Amino acid sequence: MRLRCSICGNWDWLARDNWSECSHCRLMVRDVNEVGEVSRDIVARLESGIVDLKLDPAEQWTLDPAGLRNAAWRFGFEVTPIAHVEGDARFPPDYSPARAHSSRAKAEPHKIGLGIMARAADAADIVEIATDYRGAFARIVVLLDGTADEAGGLAAQIPWIEVAHHPLAGDFAAQRNRLQDMMRTRWIMQIDTDERPDAALLDALGWLVAAADRDGLRSLGLPRRNLVDGVQSASYPDIQYRLNRSDIRFAGRVHERPVVPFVESSLALAGALEHRLDGERVRERTRIYEAMSTGAGRPEDETLLLAPFDPVAVP
């Protein structure tokens, strides 16, 4: 069994000198068996208003500036560097001891657009999403892998959103890039019709993008909670970079990812996307992806998706 990180939920630990490093959020611990106590210490320091691991190092854990921002956002805090810095130097991933002021994050209004990649067969889900999130985003746009008639019929059902159409043609990145260009908002959240942002993520969106703009970030990775046949699977946090500036481009026909320098991206662990899956569809998807691109089937993903979630460890 591999113990999960108590900040991000990841189970993959890297050996680094005398530390174990979480490969997702950059938390470094002396003993992975003590991650629960470590997270309580991190929260206590954030609540105090200052985290200075140079002047007051912790004995069992450490975070660099980028890692501290990951942890702060996870627990609902915003952080500001103690020393004045600008641009991508505000929270560098440089393994130096983090030093920052902290404060509780407060909800902020935003003008984020919601983009939805969909098929004509997903009409019921599209109507549900458009209805449920009508007031949560500045605008909602659907890009349909379908015909003009199918797009027109859908638009007639939900006239308050924009519906366009273009064949997917087996290229997910190209379709996401088309959707990026259609949105006309500075920040865009993209989802598929089997995904939903949870309440915590919706509440955090305003302050997350405001903090990202201050730190010169253009791409935010969101945790995805996979529910297979209604049961949460072991595949978590399953980070998806779906909250992006409009100028971001995606690459990769399958398992597409944004093309962005590492220092211009960050995890945004406040809330999650919920992903509803059918077990048979999971198995079928492995075969489909492999046919689309050699190696894209990733059977290890299927294994995790079909295994039940354990909040402490994974098999």
Buried (B, 14 or more C-beta within 10 A) or exposed (E): EEBBBBBBBBBEBEEEEEBBBBEBBBBBBBEBEBBEBBBEBBBEBBEEEBBBBEEEEBEEBBBBBBBBBBBBBBBBBBBBBBEEEEEBBBBBBEBEBBBBEBEEBEEEEBEBBBBBBBBBEBBEBBBBBBEEBEEBBBBBBBBBBBEEEBBEBBBEEBEEBBBBBBEBEEBBBBBBBBBBEBBEBBBBBBBBBBBBBEEEBBBBBBBBBBBBEEBBBBBBBBBBBBBBEEEBBBBBBBBBBBBBBBEBBBEBBBBBBBEBEEBBBBBBBBBBBBBBBEBEBBEEBBEEBBEBBEEBBBEEBBBBBBBEBBEEEBE
